[in-house]
Amino acid sequence: MNKSSVYRLLTALIKNELVDKDDNTKMYRLGIGLLRYTPTLLNTKNLVKIARPFLAQLVSETQESSQLCIPTHRNTIITVDAQNSRGLINLSANIGTEDPLHCTAVGKAYLAFLSEQQQNLIVDAIELKRYTSNTIVTKKNLMAELAKIRQQGYAVDNEEIIEGIKCFAAPVLDENMSPIATIGITGPASRMTEDKSEKYATAVMNVALQLSNKLGLPL
């Protein structure tokens, strides 16, 4: 990179206390601002480690690929870990990618278990973009879907973001019954048929509850 570009980047990093400049040596070093991010990084790393056997359990029980996702401050949901089945869906390639909340099972499972006030704030802030003919694109319909999900305990992405792909997900709750993550399975719609829905729903809810209990949710 040329010097002017590097200087602009360093100036931005210094402004946010992520980098410090030593006035004597004129050298740069990591700044104290990085400490703001340490708890989040450590908590996510710890969550991934704890959740890994539960992802494996889901794959074993359903024969579908499983994923662990957490919300972001950008009102999206990000995949932080995944385990693949022997099928054609390779979720490990999606680790680190962000997806919308309104048209994914993992996103809707998170939204559904927020307070009504939090739901309204987020739904009003996000773009209800259409991805397929099944995508929910109105607030009224989305809020009705979230109420249904909260009542039944799990969410379904019925080819709402990618045609031919179906997902089931349930929330991972903390000791205050607030969602901190979601865990789910993904597979081809041709295989995840309606007659298997109860099996998939039960599997994701049970594993999500086990993980929640492991993280401190009272039994």
Protein Blocks (a to p, Z undefined) as FASTA:
>chain_A
ZZklmmmmmmmmmmnopaccdfklopacddfklmmmmmmmmmmmmmmmmmmmmmmmmmmm
nopacddddddfkopacdfbdcddfblbdfklmgoiacdfklcfklmmmmmmmcfklmmm
mmmmpccddfbfklccbfklmmmmmmmmmmnopacdehklbghiacdddddddfkopafb
dcdddddfklmgfklmmmmmmmmmmmmmmmmmmnopaZZ
